[in-house]
Amino acid sequence: MIALVLSPFLGIAQRPSDFSLWTSTQLYYYFNKSNYASFQYQNRFNENASQFDNANLYFIYGHNFNKKNNIEVYYRLRTSYDEDVHTFFCGYNRKIKLKYFNLYGRVALQHNRNYFTSKEDLDQSLTRARFRLRAKYEINKVFATTISAEPMVDLNGPESPNVDRIRYVAQFIIQYNKYQSLTLFYNYQPDIHTFSVPEVNYVLGINYEIVLPSKGKSYKKLFKPDLKSEEGNDSNGKNHADNQ
């Protein structure tokens, strides 16, 4: 009985694994209360965070229907020494406010292609449906924590649809003022169903986020600790620190 209960965990422990480090900077600009654009630059290091793996550039557009509902699309270019991967993403976010914490649900569709590659075997499409549930607890106006789980469903593999991986993320957020925040996160992602050797990825990351003021005179407030305004607040759980 004990062996039966522990066997899934023992199987994960025996899988090939790697520790990675992700560092990123993200800029937001709000055109108005409903529409915004964002750009994120991210570097990833693998081989126990000792070797550069790839760089990611995100170009994001979002629309807030209200304080609880949001839709977001982005294009991502992931470039490395070996290949370039183009990702197209569309996601719907929903906020549910509870007594002690907030829940954020996200349903998204993601499509990856290796365009413009000289190697035909690299130009393989990958389409995934992603379902994320995140809980956020605000300790105070400065500090907050989140935990989330996100199953990813392969939609165009040989035996699709199937859940090929699940991502678990824990975050600690430091909100310096209404324009700046820092997110520290830990990402645990085991492969569930794969035709290659299943792996487990462990990621430690940091994301610096800055909201560009919509008014020129507000730039002088960028570095003042002031949390009174709602401009730039994460009302729909938007946070790209753990994107992939």
Secondary structure, 3 states (H helix, E strand, C coil): CHHHHHHHHHHHHCCCEEEEEEEEEEEEEECCCCEEEEEEEEEEEECCCCEEEEEEEEEEEEEECCCCEEEEEEEEEEECCCCEEEEEEEEEEEEEECCCCEEEEEEEEEEEECCCCCCHHHCCCEEEEEEEEEEEEECCCCEEEEEEEEEEEECCCCCCCEEEEEEEEEEEEEECCCCEEEEEEEEEEEECCCCCCCCEEEEEEEEEEEEECCCHHHHHHCCCCCCCCCCCCCCCCCCCCCCC
